[in-house]
Amino acid sequence: MTAPRFKGIFRPGVDPFSAAHKPPLPPADYHQRTEQGLLIERNCVIPLADGTKIYCDLYRPEGVSGDLPILLAWGPYGKHALSNQVFWPRSGVEPDWLSPLTPFEGPDPVWWGGHGYGVAVVDPRGAWLSGGDFHHNGAQEAEDCAEAVEWLGRLPWCNGRVGMTGVSYLAAIQYLVAPLKPGPLAALNPWEGFSDWYREFAYHGGILETGFLPRASDNIQWSLGQTENTWENVKAHPLIDAFWESKALELDAIDLPAYVVASWSDQGLHLRGTIEAWRRMSSAEKWLEVHGQKKWAHYYRPESRARQLAFFDHFLRDRPTSLSAWPPVRIEVRERHGVAIEREELEFPLARTEYQAFYLDAERQALAEEMPAEAAQLRQDAVEGSAHFDFTFEEDTELTGHAALKLWVEAEGSDDMDLFVALQKLDRQGEVVGFTFYAFYENGPVALGWQRVSHRALDRDQSTPERPVHLHTAEELLAPGEVVPVEIEFWPSSTLFRAGESLRLVIAGSDIYRREEGVMLPFPLHEQTRNRGTHLFHSGGKYDSRLLVPKVPRQDV
């Protein structure tokens, strides 16, 4: 593992038996029983190289003594935390899709056992009753997971092949362990997991994420030892440094077969990093699917599990399946929540994309195909202000891929600016069209972006006009009266606009989408901004403020 080790802030673990939001935690005693056609072994001990013991639950078809592949679900939420007990009603997960034995965000042992698979669910080092201190990703967790894969592959009833599948944390751990190349690990199925800790999990455009992140940090505090205090570590490292480098992934070193799934709806958490992981993998056999649905529901849908089975049967059991007919990329082109067209592609981003610039007209608050000749400016309150710029399509138009916004900005009353931007779709009546958003919601955007202006320095080696990548290694504060250009990345999306419908660009000084009153479901927020005073946006003349969008040629719409 080339990522350096970093000793961050740890905290005493909270008594695992006191987690009132989870099912009752069983003791660590080994127990074997049969249930629903499975032989179940609770609290099997996996001995790690340094003497630490971690616990694993094993499921396999009753009466089958050998030659079974194993699917590994590795996550910190407790192997006793079963999906049918924790999924929220608004997630879209149908209760009859899951057995009561399904681990949170992981594979259902009853369903997979019925198709000839074993399932292993592991509590990592320092999580719940497993020994040691909990390390939130990084080299230690990667090495522990690799050892667990080797241990599973040696079980007398295993055929020597292990696959990994699961959502979110259960996806991201696959990026971490695969570069270590444990022998039995044969296939990956990461279903929506971020791969850039700083840019996707913690600091969107350099702005601290305050909604999901502290909640995620609280969810990893249950331990008999110590646990990494992710929330405090993130706040202590506002710029990319050794802490963030210790969380970096060797995505290019992944060469295993991989079936990678992302969702346009996961703006602000997993979307960007899942696609980037697929793009950077060196695997000769890799597939990308990007849908626009609610992520947990999509993972457990019968048609999704059928594709998972085809993938794993091919690589873990050498069986002929539909995999040979799979396109390299499958996407959903969305029209609104619940309405989309699925299409096969050869690559992503699409090679035939034609990038079109729409220029901001600050005087008319519109998007124009030609840059205004005269300079203009728009002033708005730095905290409460929100401006929008619209363009109406005269013909059906598909936007699929990466978009970027270049803004010339100025701050009055502050030496920095935090900018929040969104792309929206308007119907022919001018009403905003809602899209699936963040696993639960149906009124979301086409795409989102964020940027702290003092973090505007670009990584010139990684950036392209449609996809700016920022360094986040230093700050460049604004001087009074200084006007600077800033490039803002929109996370990728795919949307069909019919003739007469409009694209809207929103620019604001705070989150454009807010958590519903009284609803405490996970949600991305940014409540600690540097905004004060007045924001000024310049356009026209020498200020080429523009939105660059990925237009797909009309014959493919």
C-alpha positions, 0 to 999 in steps of 0.5 A: 500500500503506497498511501502513507499512514497518518495518525489522526484524532481518535476517541474512546469507543462508545459501548456497542451494546448501547446503540439504541438505533440498531437491533440488539447486539448479540454477544461475541460467542460462536453460534451455529444454526440453520434457518431459511435453507442456510447454515449460519455461523455467527461470530467466526473469528478471523485472526489478523497478522498482528494478533487482533481478532475480528468477527465474521458471520458466515452464511451458506446453503444448508447441506452443501459441503464445498465448492461455493464462491463467497460474497464479502460484505465489509462495513462498519455498521454492524453485521447484526444491523439488518437492512429490513430493520433500518431502511427508511420508507422513502428509500423505495426498497420494497420489503419483499425484496429482502430477507430478515438476514440481509446486512445493511447495504449488503447482499441478501444471504437467503437470495444468494444462498438459493443461487449457490453462494456463501455470504460473509459479513465482517465487522472490521477492526475496532468496529462493534465487538471486533478487537483493536481500534477502528481505522476509517479507511486508509492502509490499515483497513485495506490490509485487514480486508485483504487478510480477511479475503485470504482467510475466506478463500481458504475455508474448506467449503469455498471454491477459492474465489471471493467477490465483493458487493455492496452499497456506499461503504461496502463499495468504497472498501473494494477500491481500497483492498483491490490494489493489494491483490489478495489471491482469492479476490476475483471480482468487484461490484462497487455499487455507489461509493465515493473515491475522493475523500476530500472532494466528494465526502468532506469538502465540496469545492473546498466548502465543508459538508455539514449534513451527512459527514458528522452523521457518518462519523457518529455511525462509526463510534461503536467500539470496545477500543478507540475509533477514528474521529472522522468529523474532528479530523476533517475539520482539522485539515481544511486543505489537502495534506498528509491526512488526505493523502493517507486516504488516497486510493490506487485506482489505477492499480485495480485490474480485477473484473468490475461491475460498477454502478453509479446514480445521477441522483447521488449529487454530493456523495457517491456519483462523481467518485464512482464514475472516476473509479471506473474510469481509472481502473486498469481492468480489462473487463469492466462495466459501468452503469449509471441510473437515475433512481434511488440507490438502495432500491436500485441495488435490491431490485430483482433486475439489478440482482439478476445482473449481479448474478450474471456477473458473479456467475461468470467470474466466480463459477465459470458459467456462461451468462448474459455478460458476453452481451453487456455493453461497456456502459449503460446509462439512463437518460432522464426526463424527470423523476421516474421517467427515463430511457435506458441506453447502451454506450461504448464509453463515458464521457460519450466520445461524440459529445459536442460541448456548447457554451452558454454565456451569462448575461447579467443584465437580462439574467439569461443564458445566451449562445453569443457572449454579450458585447457590453459588460454588466454586473449582478449584485446579490446578498452573499448569504440569502441571494439567489440568481437564475439564468435560463435558456429555452431549447427550440428542439429536443436536446440531450445533455449527458456528461460533465458541465462546468461554469466559469464565473468572473466574481467580486466580493464586497465586505469579505475576502472570500466567497462560497458559491452554490450552483445548480442546473435545473430543468423547467417544463414548458410552463416554466415550472421546475421539474424534479429529479430523484435526489440523494436516495430519498427525494424526488424534487432534486436538480439536474446537477449540483456544484460548489466552489470556495473562491479562495480554492480556485487554483486548478490542477492543470494536469487533471483539468479540462474545460468541461471538468475543472479539478482544483488543487485545494492545497492553499488559499488565495483570498480576495483583495477589495475590488479584485475581480477573478475568474473561478471555474466550478465543476458540476457533477455529471448528469444525463437529461433530455430537454424537449422542445420548449423546455428550459435549462436554468442555471442557479447561483446562490450563497447557500445550499439551493436544496434544503432538508425538509422541515422535521425530516432527519434523513441523510442530506448534504448541507454546507452550514459553515460558509465564509459568505458575508456582504455582497457578491458581484457577478460580471458578464459580457465584454472582457468577462467571459462568464459561461456555462459549458454543457455536454450536448449529445448530437440530435440524431441520438435523442 
